[in-house]
Amino acid sequence: MTVQDLQRPVLQITTFGHKNGLLTPPPDLLFDLRGVPNPPKELRTAARQTGHVGPMQEWLFSLGPVRQLFHDIRKQILQRLRDAELNGVKCVDMGLGCNLGRNRSVTIAEALASLDWNGWQVVVRHRDLGLQHAGKDLARPIIPSLRNDVTALLTNGTGNVAI
C-alpha cells in the first residue's frame, strides 16, 4: 500500500450470508442477492475447490436480470460515492448478502471490485468464506483479477454495458 492509497477515499464491500446474521454496524448501502439464481452445484463446488470463480461468474452474467441488477447496483454506488465526495465522507461501506455468503455475493463483489471507481480505493472482505456449513470446511478461494473478464462479460465485447 502506498501513501497515495492511504489518502484516497475507500469503498469497502463486504459479502455475507443472511443465515449467519446481518452486518454490524449496518453498511451505508445494502443489497440482498438472495433473489439472484444460485449457480449450478457443479460450478459452486468447482469454485470452492479451485478458487477460480470465472465459470460461475460467466454463468451468472449470462442472465439478463443479473446484468441489469449489476448495472443498477453500480449506479447506486456511483451516486453514493458522488454524495460522499460532496459531503467530505472518505469511506463508504457496502454490503452484499446472499444465503450463505459464498457464491452470488462473492461473485458480484469481485466483479464490482474490478471496476474503476473514479479514484476510490476498493477493499473487499468476504465475511463468511471459510466458515463451516453443513459439516464442510470451506477453504477461502483465491480470486484472480477479474477486470478484463468482467468488462468482456458485461459489454459482450462492444465496450458498452450490455443489459
Steps between C-alpha positions, in 0.01 A plus 500: 500500500633840404463839666268596212277201584470620859381840379236365262139453612397138560207297372482197728297209363410225747329178398302294747243227538162590644500163680798625702340832595500851362803727494565709808518788493262526204673611178416821314371293207353152533402267216311175546603250232290208623267552203786443254500142369759281669757359254482126433652284773788381281611861440477586870695187597771562239540862612546395864750229405708703254442859611418585137168683477520569125249233390261593781531867410447421132185303584357776722570779251347298216165577666344828386337577837837457675669738256218750560532463878877547475447815294245632754733426794785676319283809442398513866862468612610779264227727637600422859867569419409835341294592808786393727748716311269802524468447876867429566438135591811286444354152551185336362408155630297268283357156576405225257309212653382169362393189687837369624739772378708269283386521138272774369614778732868410458473485121316834475737667751809392310345622174424838661851520646651454155338820371647851508336711772638843405788513747336304779703216642297177524541260792310170489436282803321167479371455854365147470749329269680230691213446742383147550161420346324163517812326627722627219807710568515753218839626396517868411524515122779687331333747267702625203478849356178508303498845335534374140266205556229720652531764230468234230202336671312824553571657163485196274824633354344831385631728774142591596332338797261234370182493701 
